[in-house]
Amino acid sequence: MDQAESSPSPGQPEPGQPAPGQPGRPAPKRDRRAEHEVPALRLEHPVVAGYDGSASSRNALAYAAGLSIRLGRPLLIVYVCSSGVYCEPLTGQVVGVPRDADALERWLLSELDQVTGHAEVDVHVRTRRGSPARELAAAAEEFSADALVIGAPTHIWHRIAGAVSGWLARHARCPVIVVP
């Protein structure tokens, strides 16, 4: 019978090979980019709530907070703002509107406290720029969301055309819940 060979433990040199950093074996290479990158947020299957400050999005935020508590999942509030650039109507001047990220996060957390009554929820806040539908879908996919909760459209044209909720229902890779 043949005798089984044992393989070295991870991080251990193979038999007959010098250890890393010793003569005869080069030291392992380090990726310099990894040293300077900010660690990404690691959430496991959160409930994502799209929030824009409207009455229906406040209802959606309350529903999402309750859902995250019932499921035992974290709540990820995503606020999508425009590119921050607009044209001044009288002068035609292009104006960029900077947003204070800390103030925005405080505002979103205070909104959450108002709608949930200070319930114990594991909350994370993210702001994104661009198309609300695409950015919400991207956030839900990035974090493998269990659900994506948004408010129903309030403008009559959006109800007819579908806007964000219709696009998400067709393209998001998780359940989309639209709250009136």
VMD Tcl script that builds the backbone (N, CA, C; Angstrom):
set m [mol new atoms 540]
animate dup $m
set s [atomselect $m all]
$s set {name element resname resid chain x y z} {
  {N N MET 1 A 0.809 -1.176 0.000}
  {CA C MET 1 A 0.000 0.000 0.000}
  {C C MET 1 A 0.856 1.245 0.000}
  {N N ASP 2 A 0.385 2.266 -0.687}
  {CA C ASP 2 A 1.096 3.539 -0.702}
  {C C ASP 2 A 0.757 4.318 0.548}
  {N N GLN 3 A 1.746 5.040 1.006}
  {CA C GLN 3 A 1.535 5.877 2.181}
  {C C GLN 3 A 1.118 7.280 1.733}
  {N N ALA 4 A 0.077 7.836 2.334}
  {CA C ALA 4 A -0.393 9.169 1.952}
  {C C ALA 4 A 0.601 10.225 2.376}
  {N N GLU 5 A 0.826 11.167 1.472}
  {CA C GLU 5 A 1.718 12.269 1.811}
  {C C GLU 5 A 0.904 13.382 2.434}
  {N N SER 6 A 1.469 14.014 3.427}
  {CA C SER 6 A 0.770 15.142 4.037}
  {C C SER 6 A 1.242 16.424 3.375}
  {N N SER 7 A 0.313 17.324 3.207}
  {CA C SER 7 A 0.669 18.611 2.623}
  {C C SER 7 A 0.928 19.593 3.758}
  {N N PRO 8 A 1.745 20.602 3.515}
  {CA C PRO 8 A 2.035 21.567 4.575}
  {C C PRO 8 A 0.796 22.384 4.922}
  {N N SER 9 A 0.777 22.894 6.136}
  {CA C SER 9 A -0.309 23.774 6.564}
  {C C SER 9 A -0.212 25.080 5.805}
  {N N PRO 10 A -1.329 25.773 5.658}
  {CA C PRO 10 A -1.266 27.067 4.968}
  {C C PRO 10 A -0.281 28.007 5.654}
  {N N GLY 11 A 0.542 28.654 4.847}
  {CA C GLY 11 A 1.523 29.586 5.379}
  {C C GLY 11 A 2.842 28.921 5.736}
  {N N GLN 12 A 2.901 27.586 5.709}
  {CA C GLN 12 A 4.120 26.840 6.018}
  {C C GLN 12 A 4.836 26.488 4.723}
  {N N PRO 13 A 6.183 26.468 4.731}
  {CA C PRO 13 A 6.911 26.098 3.517}
  {C C PRO 13 A 6.753 24.610 3.251}
  {N N GLU 14 A 6.864 24.242 1.975}
  {CA C GLU 14 A 6.808 22.834 1.618}
  {C C GLU 14 A 8.087 22.165 2.104}
  {N N PRO 15 A 8.041 20.840 2.356}
  {CA C PRO 15 A 9.246 20.145 2.810}
  {C C PRO 15 A 10.381 20.339 1.810}
  {N N GLY 16 A 11.554 20.658 2.334}
  {CA C GLY 16 A 12.730 20.852 1.501}
  {C C GLY 16 A 12.836 22.254 0.918}
  {N N GLN 17 A 11.890 23.138 1.202}
  {CA C GLN 17 A 11.918 24.507 0.694}
  {C C GLN 17 A 12.210 25.462 1.844}
  {N N PRO 18 A 13.023 26.498 1.596}
  {CA C PRO 18 A 13.262 27.487 2.647}
  {C C PRO 18 A 12.008 28.321 2.896}
  {N N ALA 19 A 11.899 28.853 4.092}
  {CA C ALA 19 A 10.763 29.683 4.468}
  {C C ALA 19 A 10.824 31.013 3.728}
  {N N PRO 20 A 9.683 31.688 3.553}
  {CA C PRO 20 A 9.693 32.996 2.869}
  {C C PRO 20 A 10.622 33.973 3.564}
  {N N GLY 21 A 11.366 34.729 2.766}
  {CA C GLY 21 A 12.272 35.725 3.305}
  {C C GLY 21 A 13.654 35.156 3.600}
  {N N GLN 22 A 13.800 33.832 3.544}
  {CA C GLN 22 A 15.103 33.227 3.760}
  {C C GLN 22 A 15.831 33.141 2.426}
  {N N PRO 23 A 17.161 32.996 2.470}
  {CA C PRO 23 A 17.912 32.903 1.215}
  {C C PRO 23 A 17.383 31.756 0.357}
  {N N GLY 24 A 17.276 31.997 -0.922}
  {CA C GLY 24 A 16.815 30.972 -1.839}
  {C C GLY 24 A 15.326 31.087 -2.144}
  {N N ARG 25 A 14.599 31.882 -1.398}
  {CA C ARG 25 A 13.154 32.049 -1.660}
  {C C ARG 25 A 12.805 33.530 -1.507}
  {N N PRO 26 A 12.185 34.103 -2.527}
  {CA C PRO 26 A 11.850 35.528 -2.440}
  {C C PRO 26 A 10.734 35.773 -1.431}
  {N N ALA 27 A 10.771 36.948 -0.844}
  {CA C ALA 27 A 9.712 37.344 0.090}
  {C C ALA 27 A 8.424 37.569 -0.698}
  {N N PRO 28 A 7.277 37.308 -0.083}
  {CA C PRO 28 A 6.019 37.520 -0.806}
  {C C PRO 28 A 5.836 38.985 -1.180}
  {N N LYS 29 A 5.249 39.208 -2.357}
  {CA C LYS 29 A 5.010 40.573 -2.830}
  {C C LYS 29 A 3.747 41.109 -2.178}
  {N N ARG 30 A 3.764 42.392 -1.864}
  {CA C ARG 30 A 2.601 43.056 -1.272}
  {C C ARG 30 A 1.999 43.985 -2.295}
  {N N ASP 31 A 0.703 44.024 -2.324}
  {CA C ASP 31 A -0.001 44.926 -3.225}
  {C C ASP 31 A -0.089 46.288 -2.545}
  {N N ARG 32 A 0.639 47.261 -3.080}
  {CA C ARG 32 A 0.665 48.588 -2.469}
  {C C ARG 32 A -0.702 49.256 -2.511}
  {N N ARG 33 A -1.530 48.961 -3.524}
  {CA C ARG 33 A -2.857 49.557 -3.601}
  {C C ARG 33 A -3.707 49.132 -2.405}
  {N N ALA 34 A -3.569 47.895 -1.962}
  {CA C ALA 34 A -4.383 47.400 -0.852}
  {C C ALA 34 A -4.043 48.112 0.458}
  {N N GLU 35 A -2.810 48.595 0.598}
  {CA C GLU 35 A -2.402 49.272 1.820}
  {C C GLU 35 A -3.047 50.641 1.952}
  {N N HIS 36 A -3.366 51.275 0.821}
  {CA C HIS 36 A -3.880 52.634 0.846}
  {C C HIS 36 A -5.394 52.716 0.667}
  {N N GLU 37 A -6.045 51.606 0.366}
  {CA C GLU 37 A -7.485 51.634 0.146}
  {C C GLU 37 A -8.233 51.652 1.469}
  {N N VAL 38 A -9.360 52.328 1.468}
  {CA C VAL 38 A -10.226 52.342 2.635}
  {C C VAL 38 A -11.010 51.043 2.625}
  {N N PRO 39 A -11.109 50.349 3.760}
  {CA C PRO 39 A -11.837 49.094 3.751}
  {C C PRO 39 A -13.309 49.316 3.393}
  {N N ALA 40 A -13.838 48.429 2.576}
  {CA C ALA 40 A -15.229 48.543 2.125}
  {C C ALA 40 A -16.168 48.116 3.242}
  {N N LEU 41 A -17.350 48.662 3.184}
  {CA C LEU 41 A -18.380 48.302 4.144}
  {C C LEU 41 A -18.809 46.874 3.868}
  {N N ARG 42 A -18.818 46.030 4.904}
  {CA C ARG 42 A -19.206 44.628 4.768}
  {C C ARG 42 A -20.531 44.428 5.494}
  {N N LEU 43 A -21.583 44.302 4.737}
  {CA C LEU 43 A -22.897 44.025 5.297}
  {C C LEU 43 A -23.376 42.702 4.729}
  {N N GLU 44 A -24.038 41.917 5.562}
  {CA C GLU 44 A -24.567 40.658 5.078}
  {C C GLU 44 A -26.060 40.794 4.841}
  {N N HIS 45 A -26.450 40.813 3.596}
  {CA C HIS 45 A -27.848 40.829 3.170}
  {C C HIS 45 A -28.697 41.865 3.913}
  {N N PRO 46 A -28.367 43.149 3.758}
  {CA C PRO 46 A -29.146 44.177 4.451}
  {C C PRO 46 A -30.501 44.412 3.781}
  {N N VAL 47 A -31.326 45.143 4.469}
  {CA C VAL 47 A -32.529 45.711 3.866}
  {C C VAL 47 A -32.117 47.105 3.421}
  {N N VAL 48 A -32.268 47.393 2.141}
  {CA C VAL 48 A -31.872 48.687 1.598}
  {C C VAL 48 A -33.112 49.574 1.500}
  {N N ALA 49 A -33.001 50.789 2.028}
  {CA C ALA 49 A -34.093 51.761 1.958}
  {C C ALA 49 A -33.626 52.960 1.153}
  {N N GLY 50 A -34.332 53.246 0.070}
  {CA C GLY 50 A -34.063 54.446 -0.700}
  {C C GLY 50 A -34.802 55.602 -0.053}
  {N N TYR 51 A -34.098 56.695 0.213}
  {CA C TYR 51 A -34.716 57.806 0.926}
  {C C TYR 51 A -34.445 59.112 0.200}
  {N N ASP 52 A -35.514 59.932 0.026}
  {CA C ASP 52 A -35.347 61.234 -0.619}
  {C C ASP 52 A -36.003 62.371 0.154}
  {N N GLY 53 A -36.559 62.088 1.310}
  {CA C GLY 53 A -37.170 63.127 2.125}
  {C C GLY 53 A -38.661 63.298 1.910}
  {N N SER 54 A -39.242 62.634 0.926}
  {CA C SER 54 A -40.680 62.760 0.670}
  {C C SER 54 A -41.469 61.980 1.720}
  {N N ALA 55 A -42.772 62.265 1.778}
  {CA C ALA 55 A -43.632 61.576 2.745}
  {C C ALA 55 A -43.657 60.072 2.496}
  {N N SER 56 A -43.725 59.667 1.233}
  {CA C SER 56 A -43.764 58.224 0.950}
  {C C SER 56 A -42.421 57.562 1.261}
  {N N SER 57 A -41.316 58.287 1.093}
  {CA C SER 57 A -40.026 57.677 1.433}
  {C C SER 57 A -39.843 57.588 2.949}
  {N N ARG 58 A -40.478 58.494 3.704}
  {CA C ARG 58 A -40.473 58.360 5.173}
  {C C ARG 58 A -41.233 57.100 5.585}
  {N N ASN 59 A -42.371 56.851 4.930}
  {CA C ASN 59 A -43.121 55.626 5.200}
  {C C ASN 59 A -42.292 54.393 4.833}
  {N N ALA 60 A -41.588 54.475 3.712}
  {CA C ALA 60 A -40.745 53.366 3.269}
  {C C ALA 60 A -39.601 53.142 4.257}
  {N N LEU 61 A -39.052 54.221 4.792}
  {CA C LEU 61 A -37.972 54.105 5.777}
  {C C LEU 61 A -38.470 53.414 7.040}
  {N N ALA 62 A -39.662 53.775 7.501}
  {CA C ALA 62 A -40.239 53.129 8.676}
  {C C ALA 62 A -40.488 51.646 8.410}
  {N N TYR 63 A -41.016 51.333 7.236}
  {CA C TYR 63 A -41.279 49.936 6.881}
  {C C TYR 63 A -39.971 49.153 6.800}
  {N N ALA 64 A -38.951 49.750 6.160}
  {CA C ALA 64 A -37.649 49.079 6.019}
  {C C ALA 64 A -37.003 48.826 7.382}
  {N N ALA 65 A -37.131 49.783 8.305}
  {CA C ALA 65 A -36.567 49.594 9.646}
  {C C ALA 65 A -37.264 48.432 10.353}
  {N N GLY 66 A -38.590 48.386 10.254}
  {CA C GLY 66 A -39.320 47.276 10.858}
  {C C GLY 66 A -38.962 45.942 10.230}
  {N N LEU 67 A -38.810 45.931 8.914}
  {CA C LEU 67 A -38.439 44.711 8.205}
  {C C LEU 67 A -37.048 44.242 8.612}
  {N N SER 68 A -36.111 45.174 8.743}
  {CA C SER 68 A -34.752 44.787 9.131}
  {C C SER 68 A -34.725 44.214 10.544}
  {N N ILE 69 A -35.566 44.748 11.416}
  {CA C ILE 69 A -35.643 44.208 12.786}
  {C C ILE 69 A -36.236 42.802 12.745}
  {N N ARG 70 A -37.337 42.616 11.996}
  {CA C ARG 70 A -37.981 41.302 11.922}
  {C C ARG 70 A -37.066 40.255 11.305}
  {N N LEU 71 A -36.296 40.651 10.297}
  {CA C LEU 71 A -35.405 39.699 9.629}
  {C C LEU 71 A -34.068 39.539 10.351}
  {N N GLY 72 A -33.785 40.440 11.287}
  {CA C GLY 72 A -32.486 40.402 11.960}
  {C C GLY 72 A -31.353 40.808 11.044}
  {N N ARG 73 A -31.641 41.714 10.134}
  {CA C ARG 73 A -30.653 42.183 9.162}
  {C C ARG 73 A -30.351 43.651 9.380}
  {N N PRO 74 A -29.175 44.101 8.959}
  {CA C PRO 74 A -28.879 45.537 9.063}
  {C C PRO 74 A -29.713 46.339 8.072}
  {N N LEU 75 A -29.858 47.618 8.360}
  {CA C LEU 75 A -30.578 48.540 7.492}
  {C C LEU 75 A -29.565 49.447 6.818}
  {N N LEU 76 A -29.631 49.513 5.506}
  {CA C LEU 76 A -28.757 50.393 4.737}
  {C C LEU 76 A -29.630 51.471 4.100}
  {N N ILE 77 A -29.458 52.719 4.548}
  {CA C ILE 77 A -30.200 53.838 3.978}
  {C C ILE 77 A -29.354 54.430 2.860}
  {N N VAL 78 A -29.934 54.494 1.676}
  {CA C VAL 78 A -29.225 55.037 0.519}
  {C C VAL 78 A -29.934 56.313 0.076}
  {N N TYR 79 A -29.176 57.405 0.066}
  {CA C TYR 79 A -29.667 58.693 -0.400}
  {C C TYR 79 A -28.938 59.005 -1.700}
  {N N VAL 80 A -29.691 59.141 -2.768}
  {CA C VAL 80 A -29.087 59.420 -4.069}
  {C C VAL 80 A -29.369 60.873 -4.421}
  {N N CYS 81 A -28.304 61.613 -4.643}
  {CA C CYS 81 A -28.466 63.013 -5.042}
  {C C CYS 81 A -28.024 63.160 -6.491}
  {N N SER 82 A -28.435 64.243 -7.086}
  {CA C SER 82 A -28.065 64.510 -8.467}
  {C C SER 82 A -26.569 64.784 -8.532}
  {N N SER 83 A -26.119 65.066 -9.698}
  {CA C SER 83 A -24.685 65.322 -9.875}
  {C C SER 83 A -24.216 66.535 -9.079}
  {N N GLY 84 A -25.172 67.344 -8.579}
  {CA C GLY 84 A -24.794 68.504 -7.791}
  {C C GLY 84 A -24.496 69.720 -8.627}
  {N N VAL 85 A -24.768 69.646 -9.911}
  {CA C VAL 85 A -24.494 70.759 -10.805}
  {C C VAL 85 A -25.812 71.180 -11.454}
  {N N TYR 86 A -26.077 72.462 -11.457}
  {CA C TYR 86 A -27.267 72.962 -12.138}
  {C C TYR 86 A -26.943 74.304 -12.777}
  {N N CYS 87 A -27.840 74.721 -13.632}
  {CA C CYS 87 A -27.658 75.983 -14.352}
  {C C CYS 87 A -28.549 77.051 -13.727}
  {N N GLU 88 A -27.977 78.166 -13.335}
  {CA C GLU 88 A -28.733 79.286 -12.773}
  {C C GLU 88 A -29.606 79.866 -13.887}
  {N N PRO 89 A -30.947 79.911 -13.686}
  {CA C PRO 89 A -31.832 80.309 -14.780}
  {C C PRO 89 A -31.638 81.744 -15.265}
  {N N LEU 90 A -31.344 82.690 -14.387}
  {CA C LEU 90 A -31.239 84.084 -14.817}
  {C C LEU 90 A -29.904 84.405 -15.487}
  {N N THR 91 A -28.819 83.852 -14.954}
  {CA C THR 91 A -27.502 84.196 -15.481}
  {C C THR 91 A -26.939 83.148 -16.420}
  {N N GLY 92 A -27.461 81.931 -16.361}
  {CA C GLY 92 A -26.908 80.856 -17.179}
  {C C GLY 92 A -25.634 80.278 -16.607}
  {N N GLN 93 A -25.262 80.724 -15.425}
  {CA C GLN 93 A -24.040 80.256 -14.782}
  {C C GLN 93 A -24.236 78.829 -14.263}
  {N N VAL 94 A -23.249 77.980 -14.480}
  {CA C VAL 94 A -23.288 76.611 -13.980}
  {C C VAL 94 A -22.775 76.628 -12.544}
  {N N VAL 95 A -23.587 76.095 -11.650}
  {CA C VAL 95 A -23.278 76.141 -10.226}
  {C C VAL 95 A -23.175 74.718 -9.687}
  {N N GLY 96 A -22.142 74.463 -8.922}
  {CA C GLY 96 A -21.994 73.174 -8.241}
  {C C GLY 96 A -22.381 73.336 -6.786}
  {N N VAL 97 A -23.182 72.407 -6.281}
  {CA C VAL 97 A -23.644 72.490 -4.899}
  {C C VAL 97 A -22.917 71.419 -4.079}
  {N N PRO 98 A -21.952 71.829 -3.267}
  {CA C PRO 98 A -21.275 70.825 -2.437}
  {C C PRO 98 A -22.185 70.377 -1.294}
  {N N ARG 99 A -22.096 69.130 -0.938}
  {CA C ARG 99 A -22.900 68.586 0.153}
  {C C ARG 99 A -21.965 68.205 1.288}
  {N N ASP 100 A -22.352 68.564 2.492}
  {CA C ASP 100 A -21.598 68.183 3.671}
  {C C ASP 100 A -22.033 66.770 4.050}
  {N N ALA 101 A -21.147 65.806 3.864}
  {CA C ALA 101 A -21.488 64.398 4.091}
  {C C ALA 101 A -21.896 64.136 5.537}
  {N N ASP 102 A -21.203 64.755 6.492}
  {CA C ASP 102 A -21.546 64.534 7.901}
  {C C ASP 102 A -22.929 65.089 8.227}
  {N N ALA 103 A -23.235 66.271 7.721}
  {CA C ALA 103 A -24.549 66.863 7.966}
  {C C ALA 103 A -25.644 66.029 7.317}
  {N N LEU 104 A -25.375 65.516 6.131}
  {CA C LEU 104 A -26.344 64.678 5.445}
  {C C LEU 104 A -26.602 63.390 6.228}
  {N N GLU 105 A -25.546 62.776 6.734}
  {CA C GLU 105 A -25.709 61.555 7.527}
  {C C GLU 105 A -26.474 61.825 8.817}
  {N N ARG 106 A -26.173 62.940 9.479}
  {CA C ARG 106 A -26.921 63.299 10.700}
  {C C ARG 106 A -28.400 63.503 10.394}
  {N N TRP 107 A -28.688 64.163 9.262}
  {CA C TRP 107 A -30.076 64.380 8.867}
  {C C TRP 107 A -30.789 63.052 8.623}
  {N N LEU 108 A -30.139 62.128 7.899}
  {CA C LEU 108 A -30.758 60.840 7.612}
  {C C LEU 108 A -30.995 60.037 8.891}
  {N N LEU 109 A -30.050 60.068 9.808}
  {CA C LEU 109 A -30.223 59.339 11.069}
  {C C LEU 109 A -31.307 59.974 11.932}
  {N N SER 110 A -31.428 61.306 11.901}
  {CA C SER 110 A -32.499 61.949 12.663}
  {C C SER 110 A -33.863 61.617 12.055}
  {N N GLU 111 A -33.934 61.525 10.728}
  {CA C GLU 111 A -35.173 61.102 10.068}
  {C C GLU 111 A -35.538 59.687 10.498}
  {N N LEU 112 A -34.549 58.812 10.560}
  {CA C LEU 112 A -34.796 57.436 10.992}
  {C C LEU 112 A -35.312 57.412 12.427}
  {N N ASP 113 A -34.692 58.192 13.306}
  {CA C ASP 113 A -35.143 58.241 14.703}
  {C C ASP 113 A -36.582 58.728 14.805}
  {N N GLN 114 A -36.956 59.689 13.976}
  {CA C GLN 114 A -38.323 60.213 14.010}
  {C C GLN 114 A -39.341 59.173 13.572}
  {N N VAL 115 A -39.020 58.383 12.558}
  {CA C VAL 115 A -40.006 57.426 12.051}
  {C C VAL 115 A -40.019 56.114 12.826}
  {N N THR 116 A -38.935 55.795 13.530}
  {CA C THR 116 A -38.901 54.520 14.255}
  {C C THR 116 A -39.033 54.682 15.757}
  {N N GLY 117 A -38.956 55.899 16.253}
  {CA C GLY 117 A -39.038 56.088 17.699}
  {C C GLY 117 A -37.817 55.554 18.420}
  {N N HIS 118 A -36.654 55.722 17.861}
  {CA C HIS 118 A -35.376 55.313 18.465}
  {C C HIS 118 A -35.282 53.800 18.662}
  {N N ALA 119 A -35.829 53.024 17.747}
  {CA C ALA 119 A -35.738 51.559 17.831}
  {C C ALA 119 A -34.288 51.127 17.616}
  {N N GLU 120 A -33.954 49.991 18.171}
  {CA C GLU 120 A -32.596 49.446 18.028}
  {C C GLU 120 A -32.454 48.800 16.653}
  {N N VAL 121 A -31.790 49.507 15.752}
  {CA C VAL 121 A -31.573 49.027 14.395}
  {C C VAL 121 A -30.101 49.211 14.067}
  {N N ASP 122 A -29.496 48.204 13.433}
  {CA C ASP 122 A -28.122 48.310 12.951}
  {C C ASP 122 A -28.181 49.091 11.637}
  {N N VAL 123 A -27.828 50.381 11.687}
  {CA C VAL 123 A -28.036 51.282 10.550}
  {C C VAL 123 A -26.705 51.694 9.927}
  {N N HIS 124 A -26.710 51.733 8.608}
  {CA C HIS 124 A -25.579 52.238 7.835}
  {C C HIS 124 A -26.143 53.197 6.801}
  {N N VAL 125 A -25.410 54.258 6.510}
  {CA C VAL 125 A -25.875 55.281 5.578}
  {C C VAL 125 A -24.869 55.392 4.436}
  {N N ARG 126 A -25.390 55.462 3.232}
  {CA C ARG 126 A -24.559 55.674 2.052}
  {C C ARG 126 A -25.210 56.740 1.185}
  {N N THR 127 A -24.397 57.624 0.637}
  {CA C THR 127 A -24.888 58.585 -0.338}
  {C C THR 127 A -24.237 58.264 -1.668}
  {N N ARG 128 A -24.991 58.434 -2.715}
  {CA C ARG 128 A -24.495 58.178 -4.062}
  {C C ARG 128 A -24.958 59.303 -4.972}
  {N N ARG 129 A -24.284 59.440 -6.088}
  {CA C ARG 129 A -24.635 60.456 -7.084}
  {C C ARG 129 A -25.036 59.751 -8.371}
  {N N GLY 130 A -26.084 60.275 -8.988}
  {CA C GLY 130 A -26.484 59.729 -10.276}
  {C C GLY 130 A -27.967 59.458 -10.342}
  {N N SER 131 A -28.322 58.512 -11.184}
  {CA C SER 131 A -29.714 58.117 -11.377}
  {C C SER 131 A -30.202 57.354 -10.145}
  {N N PRO 132 A -31.281 57.802 -9.502}
  {CA C PRO 132 A -31.754 57.107 -8.302}
  {C C PRO 132 A -32.044 55.624 -8.540}
  {N N ALA 133 A -32.703 55.293 -9.644}
  {CA C ALA 133 A -33.041 53.894 -9.906}
  {C C ALA 133 A -31.779 53.047 -10.069}
  {N N ARG 134 A -30.869 53.502 -10.876}
  {CA C ARG 134 A -29.648 52.723 -11.124}
  {C C ARG 134 A -28.772 52.619 -9.869}
  {N N GLU 135 A -28.660 53.702 -9.118}
  {CA C GLU 135 A -27.823 53.682 -7.921}
  {C C GLU 135 A -28.423 52.807 -6.817}
  {N N LEU 136 A -29.740 52.838 -6.668}
  {CA C LEU 136 A -30.380 51.958 -5.679}
  {C C LEU 136 A -30.213 50.494 -6.069}
  {N N ALA 137 A -30.385 50.179 -7.349}
  {CA C ALA 137 A -30.189 48.805 -7.816}
  {C C ALA 137 A -28.741 48.366 -7.620}
  {N N ALA 138 A -27.808 49.268 -7.888}
  {CA C ALA 138 A -26.389 48.939 -7.717}
  {C C ALA 138 A -26.056 48.691 -6.251}
  {N N ALA 139 A -26.605 49.505 -5.354}
  {CA C ALA 139 A -26.356 49.304 -3.915}
  {C C ALA 139 A -26.950 47.985 -3.445}
  {N N ALA 140 A -28.157 47.674 -3.906}
  {CA C ALA 140 A -28.791 46.415 -3.524}
  {C C ALA 140 A -27.982 45.223 -4.021}
  {N N GLU 141 A -27.468 45.324 -5.231}
  {CA C GLU 141 A -26.663 44.221 -5.770}
  {C C GLU 141 A -25.302 44.129 -5.080}
  {N N GLU 142 A -24.691 45.265 -4.831}
  {CA C GLU 142 A -23.361 45.294 -4.192}
  {C C GLU 142 A -23.373 44.602 -2.833}
  {N N PHE 143 A -24.441 44.810 -2.068}
  {CA C PHE 143 A -24.507 44.252 -0.723}
  {C C PHE 143 A -25.389 43.011 -0.640}
  {N N SER 144 A -25.826 42.462 -1.775}
  {CA C SER 144 A -26.701 41.285 -1.809}
  {C C SER 144 A -27.901 41.485 -0.890}
  {N N ALA 145 A -28.621 42.552 -1.143}
  {CA C ALA 145 A -29.731 42.935 -0.276}
  {C C ALA 145 A -30.833 41.884 -0.258}
  {N N ASP 146 A -31.455 41.724 0.917}
  {CA C ASP 146 A -32.618 40.855 1.045}
  {C C ASP 146 A -33.848 41.531 0.462}
  {N N ALA 147 A -33.910 42.848 0.530}
  {CA C ALA 147 A -35.041 43.598 -0.015}
  {C C ALA 147 A -34.617 45.035 -0.259}
  {N N LEU 148 A -35.303 45.663 -1.188}
  {CA C LEU 148 A -35.099 47.068 -1.504}
  {C C LEU 148 A -36.443 47.759 -1.299}
  {N N VAL 149 A -36.496 48.713 -0.381}
  {CA C VAL 149 A -37.750 49.369 -0.018}
  {C C VAL 149 A -37.677 50.830 -0.447}
  {N N ILE 150 A -38.685 51.263 -1.216}
  {CA C ILE 150 A -38.737 52.650 -1.669}
  {C C ILE 150 A -40.156 53.177 -1.494}
  {N N GLY 151 A -40.285 54.489 -1.512}
  {CA C GLY 151 A -41.596 55.120 -1.442}
  {C C GLY 151 A -42.247 55.156 -2.807}
  {N N ALA 152 A -43.580 55.138 -2.806}
  {CA C ALA 152 A -44.327 55.227 -4.064}
  {C C ALA 152 A -44.150 56.615 -4.653}
  {N N PRO 153 A -44.166 56.709 -5.973}
  {CA C PRO 153 A -44.038 58.034 -6.588}
  {C C PRO 153 A -45.230 58.914 -6.230}
  {N N THR 154 A -44.953 60.194 -5.996}
  {CA C THR 154 A -46.020 61.115 -5.610}
  {C C THR 154 A -46.494 61.989 -6.764}
  {N N HIS 155 A -45.633 62.226 -7.712}
  {CA C HIS 155 A -45.998 63.071 -8.853}
  {C C HIS 155 A -46.830 62.251 -9.835}
  {N N ILE 156 A -47.885 62.831 -10.367}
  {CA C ILE 156 A -48.801 62.113 -11.257}
  {C C ILE 156 A -48.079 61.548 -12.477}
  {N N TRP 157 A -47.135 62.305 -13.037}
  {CA C TRP 157 A -46.407 61.819 -14.216}
  {C C TRP 157 A -45.594 60.571 -13.874}
  {N N HIS 158 A -44.986 60.535 -12.701}
  {CA C HIS 158 A -44.199 59.358 -12.306}
  {C C HIS 158 A -45.089 58.147 -12.104}
  {N N ARG 159 A -46.325 58.366 -11.646}
  {CA C ARG 159 A -47.251 57.235 -11.490}
  {C C ARG 159 A -47.604 56.638 -12.849}
  {N N ILE 160 A -47.718 57.504 -13.851}
  {CA C ILE 160 A -48.050 57.023 -15.194}
  {C C ILE 160 A -46.841 56.362 -15.834}
  {N N ALA 161 A -45.710 57.030 -15.790}
  {CA C ALA 161 A -44.513 56.538 -16.467}
  {C C ALA 161 A -43.785 55.460 -15.670}
  {N N GLY 162 A -44.002 55.401 -14.362}
  {CA C GLY 162 A -43.362 54.360 -13.569}
  {C C GLY 162 A -42.108 54.814 -12.876}
  {N N ALA 163 A -41.332 55.655 -13.509}
  {CA C ALA 163 A -40.115 56.223 -12.932}
  {C C ALA 163 A -39.263 55.198 -12.198}
  {N N VAL 164 A -38.855 55.533 -10.992}
  {CA C VAL 164 A -37.895 54.726 -10.236}
  {C C VAL 164 A -38.464 53.358 -9.872}
  {N N SER 165 A -39.679 53.329 -9.337}
  {CA C SER 165 A -40.242 52.055 -8.876}
  {C C SER 165 A -40.429 51.069 -10.026}
  {N N GLY 166 A -40.891 51.539 -11.175}
  {CA C GLY 166 A -41.069 50.657 -12.329}
  {C C GLY 166 A -39.749 50.115 -12.841}
  {N N TRP 167 A -38.746 50.986 -12.914}
  {CA C TRP 167 A -37.434 50.549 -13.388}
  {C C TRP 167 A -36.846 49.515 -12.437}
  {N N LEU 168 A -36.955 49.772 -11.123}
  {CA C LEU 168 A -36.408 48.827 -10.147}
  {C C LEU 168 A -37.134 47.486 -10.183}
  {N N ALA 169 A -38.452 47.515 -10.365}
  {CA C ALA 169 A -39.208 46.265 -10.436}
  {C C ALA 169 A -38.742 45.407 -11.607}
  {N N ARG 170 A -38.314 46.034 -12.672}
  {CA C ARG 170 A -37.845 45.294 -13.845}
  {C C ARG 170 A -36.379 44.901 -13.772}
  {N N HIS 171 A -35.540 45.683 -13.074}
  {CA C HIS 171 A -34.096 45.472 -13.165}
  {C C HIS 171 A -33.393 45.055 -11.878}
  {N N ALA 172 A -33.953 45.311 -10.714}
  {CA C ALA 172 A -33.265 44.966 -9.463}
  {C C ALA 172 A -33.205 43.459 -9.308}
  {N N ARG 173 A -32.154 42.974 -8.644}
  {CA C ARG 173 A -31.954 41.533 -8.458}
  {C C ARG 173 A -32.386 41.066 -7.072}
  {N N CYS 174 A -33.295 41.819 -6.461}
  {CA C CYS 174 A -33.844 41.431 -5.169}
  {C C CYS 174 A -35.293 41.893 -5.145}
  {N N PRO 175 A -36.065 41.441 -4.167}
  {CA C PRO 175 A -37.447 41.926 -4.081}
  {C C PRO 175 A -37.497 43.430 -3.863}
  {N N VAL 176 A -38.407 44.088 -4.575}
  {CA C VAL 176 A -38.594 45.532 -4.449}
  {C C VAL 176 A -39.957 45.758 -3.799}
  {N N ILE 177 A -39.965 46.502 -2.708}
  {CA C ILE 177 A -41.194 46.803 -1.988}
  {C C ILE 177 A -41.457 48.292 -2.129}
  {N N VAL 178 A -42.618 48.635 -2.686}
  {CA C VAL 178 A -42.993 50.037 -2.884}
  {C C VAL 178 A -44.060 50.369 -1.857}
  {N N VAL 179 A -43.739 51.329 -0.989}
  {CA C VAL 179 A -44.619 51.692 0.120}
  {C C VAL 179 A -45.326 53.008 -0.204}
  {N N PRO 180 A -46.673 53.061 -0.061}
  {CA C PRO 180 A -47.395 54.305 -0.349}
  {C C PRO 180 A -47.129 55.381 0.691}
}
mol reanalyze $m
mol bondsrecalc $m
mol representation Tube
mol addrep $m
